[in-house]
Amino acid sequence: MERRVQLELQDKINIELFGVFSCSGNWIGREHVHPFGELIYTSTKDLAIIGNPEHLQGYIVPPMVTHAFMNSSNSEITFLYIGFNFELCNDEMDNEKYRNIQRIIQYPVIEGQLKKLLEQLQNADIDRLDSARGTVMQLLSTVFSFCEFSVEASMSSNIISRKIIRFLNMNLHMNVTVHQLAEMLYLSPKYVGEVFKNETGESIKRYHARLRMQQALLMIATGKCTITEISKFFGYENPQYFSKIFKSLYDVYPSKWRNR
């Protein structure tokens, strides 16, 4: 007897280019245009798009939009730039979707990842940039999952829960809280938690932990990574806490499971 459950996806995320750029105080860049979207991030609000009154830490520039940046401060700044293309199940990326991404990169969880990536690449050479491709793709995948994660008021509890499950599966590498989900859904945390538990029988935290531990189990079985490396891969900075969650699900610590 065989049983298969399969979801075929046509979503695509492409990294066109990425890098870091440092400029002196009062620098003014030249106008340019790309056939792809561009994400720009700096740790201050001193970088501005010429003609845009907003001063933000992160910007999204849609494809084929002529733009130029300037350093509005007297000090040198360094910024991260990523050129990308998203294809959402044959759904074109219109300006509204790019505006949604602009909103998403202001979320603390995304801003934190951008800040960490910028710090890692601050003084990078070409080899270090090359080694960061996986991190950049993971970041874009997270942004992509947030972009997909929208719920209309008329959606049923079942559809809301299915969207949450898809989001959790796409973000096994980081902690996800009910408050974060509720903020994105424009719903109350209490309502989101109750809807999910009524549909699945588990809390969002417990469900997400189980998904992460299922994948961690596979990594432990290969013997290629240490428990500390695996815990960090799934967003657990404290290996002891990771082991505690693992034991709560499998009634054995990961180190002992590996040695069985």
C-alpha positions in Angstrom: 0.0 0.0 0.0 1.2 3.5 -0.9 0.0 6.9 0.1 1.3 10.2 -1.2 0.5 13.8 -0.3 2.0 16.3 -2.6 1.9 20.0 -3.3 3.3 21.2 -6.6 4.6 24.8 -6.5 5.6 27.2 -9.3 6.9 29.8 -6.9 10.5 31.0 -7.7 12.9 33.2 -5.9 16.0 34.3 -7.8 19.0 36.3 -6.5 20.2 38.5 -9.3 23.1 40.1 -7.4 24.0 41.3 -3.9 26.8 43.1 -2.2 27.7 45.9 0.2 28.6 49.5 -0.7 30.3 52.2 1.4 30.0 55.9 0.7 31.4 59.1 2.3 29.3 61.8 3.9 27.0 63.8 1.6 27.6 61.3 -1.2 25.1 61.4 -4.1 24.8 58.3 -6.3 24.0 58.3 -10.0 20.6 57.5 -11.4 20.2 53.9 -12.5 17.5 51.3 -13.3 17.3 47.5 -13.0 15.1 44.8 -14.7 14.7 43.3 -11.2 13.6 44.4 -7.8 16.1 45.8 -5.3 16.3 45.6 -1.5 18.5 48.2 0.2 19.3 48.2 3.9 21.5 50.3 6.2 21.7 50.4 10.0 20.9 54.1 10.1 18.3 56.3 8.4 20.9 58.4 6.7 20.5 56.8 3.2 17.7 58.3 1.2 16.2 57.9 -2.2 16.5 61.2 -4.0 13.0 62.6 -4.4 11.5 60.5 -1.6 10.8 62.4 1.6 11.0 59.3 3.8 14.2 58.3 5.5 14.1 54.6 6.3 16.6 51.9 7.1 15.3 49.7 4.3 13.9 50.3 0.8 12.3 48.2 -1.9 12.7 49.5 -5.5 10.5 47.7 -8.1 11.9 46.7 -11.5 12.4 49.3 -14.2 12.1 52.3 -11.7 14.8 54.9 -12.2 16.3 55.8 -8.8 19.3 57.3 -7.1 20.5 57.2 -3.5 22.2 59.8 -1.4 23.9 59.9 2.0 22.2 62.7 4.0 24.7 62.6 6.8 28.3 63.9 7.1 29.6 60.4 8.0 30.5 57.4 6.0 27.8 54.7 5.8 27.7 51.2 4.4 24.6 49.6 3.0 23.5 46.2 1.8 21.9 45.7 -1.6 20.1 42.6 -3.0 18.7 42.3 -6.5 15.9 39.8 -6.7 13.0 38.4 -8.7 9.9 36.7 -7.2 7.4 34.6 -9.2 4.3 33.8 -7.1 2.5 30.9 -8.8 2.3 32.8 -12.1 1.0 35.8 -10.3 2.8 38.9 -11.5 4.6 41.1 -9.0 2.7 44.4 -9.3 3.4 47.6 -7.5 1.0 46.7 -4.7 3.0 43.6 -3.9 6.3 45.6 -3.8 4.6 48.0 -1.5 3.7 45.0 0.7 7.4 43.9 0.7 8.4 47.5 1.7 6.1 47.1 4.7 7.4 43.6 5.5 11.1 44.6 5.7 10.2 47.0 8.5 9.1 44.0 10.7 11.5 43.6 13.6 12.2 39.9 12.7 13.1 40.8 9.1 15.0 44.0 10.1 17.0 41.9 12.6 18.0 39.5 9.9 19.0 42.3 7.6 21.1 44.0 10.3 22.9 40.7 11.1 23.6 40.1 7.4 25.0 43.6 6.9 27.2 43.2 10.0 28.6 39.9 8.5 29.3 41.4 5.2 30.6 44.8 6.4 34.2 44.2 5.3 33.6 41.2 3.1 35.7 40.1 0.2 34.4 38.2 -2.9 34.9 34.7 -1.2 32.9 35.8 1.9 30.1 37.2 -0.3 30.0 33.8 -2.1 29.7 31.9 1.1 26.7 34.1 2.2 24.5 33.2 -0.8 22.6 30.6 1.3 21.9 33.2 4.0 20.7 35.7 1.4 18.4 33.1 -0.1 17.0 32.2 3.3 16.4 35.9 4.0 14.5 36.3 0.7 12.5 33.1 1.4 11.4 34.6 4.7 10.4 37.8 3.1 8.6 35.8 0.4 6.7 33.8 3.0 5.6 37.0 4.7 4.5 38.4 1.4 2.3 35.4 0.7 0.9 35.5 4.2 -2.2 37.6 4.0 -5.7 36.8 5.0 -8.9 38.3 3.8 -11.7 39.0 6.3 -14.0 36.5 4.6 -11.5 33.5 4.9 -12.6 30.6 7.0 -10.8 29.3 10.1 -9.6 26.3 8.1 -7.9 28.5 5.4 -6.3 30.8 8.1 -4.9 27.7 9.8 -3.6 26.3 6.5 -1.9 29.5 5.7 -0.3 29.5 9.2 0.9 25.9 8.7 2.5 26.8 5.3 4.2 29.8 6.9 5.5 27.7 9.7 6.9 25.2 7.3 8.7 27.9 5.3 10.2 29.3 8.5 11.7 26.4 10.4 14.9 28.3 10.9 13.5 31.0 13.1 11.2 31.5 16.1 7.7 32.5 15.2 5.3 33.9 17.8 1.5 34.3 17.9 1.9 38.0 18.2 4.0 38.2 15.0 1.4 36.2 13.1 -1.5 38.2 14.5 0.3 41.5 13.4 0.6 40.2 9.9 -3.0 39.0 9.8 -4.4 42.2 11.4 -6.1 40.0 13.9 -5.8 39.6 17.7 -3.3 37.2 19.1 -6.0 35.5 21.2 -8.2 34.9 18.1 -5.3 33.6 16.0 -4.2 31.2 18.7 -7.8 29.9 19.3 -8.5 29.4 15.6 -5.3 27.4 15.1 -5.8 25.2 18.2 -9.4 24.5 17.3 -8.3 23.4 13.8 -5.2 21.4 14.7 -5.5 20.5 18.4 -2.1 22.1 19.1 -0.9 25.6 20.0 1.1 27.4 17.3 4.3 27.2 19.4 3.9 23.5 19.9 3.1 22.8 16.3 6.1 24.8 15.0 8.4 23.1 17.5 7.2 19.7 16.3 7.9 20.6 12.7 11.4 21.9 13.5 12.2 18.8 15.6 11.0 16.5 12.8 13.6 18.0 10.5 16.2 18.1 13.3 15.7 14.4 13.8 16.7 13.8 10.1 19.8 16.0 10.5 20.8 14.2 13.7 20.5 10.9 12.0 23.0 11.8 9.3 25.7 12.5 12.0 27.2 15.3 9.9 26.4 18.2 12.3 26.8 18.7 16.0 23.8 19.2 18.2 24.9 22.8 18.7 25.0 23.4 14.9 21.6 21.8 14.4 20.0 23.8 17.2 21.4 27.1 15.7 20.2 26.0 12.2 16.6 25.8 13.6 16.9 29.2 15.4 17.6 27.9 18.9 20.6 29.8 20.2 20.6 27.8 23.4 21.4 24.1 22.7 20.2 23.1 26.1 16.8 24.6 25.4 16.8 22.8 22.0 17.5 19.5 23.8 14.7 20.1 26.3 12.2 20.7 23.5 13.5 17.6 21.7 13.1 15.4 24.8 9.6 16.7 25.4 8.6 15.3 22.0 10.7 12.2 21.7 11.2 11.3 25.4 15.0 11.2 24.9 17.7 13.8 24.6 19.1 14.3 21.0 22.6 13.2 22.0 21.3 9.9 23.4 19.1 9.4 20.4 22.1 9.8 18.1 24.0 7.1 20.0 21.2 4.5 20.0 
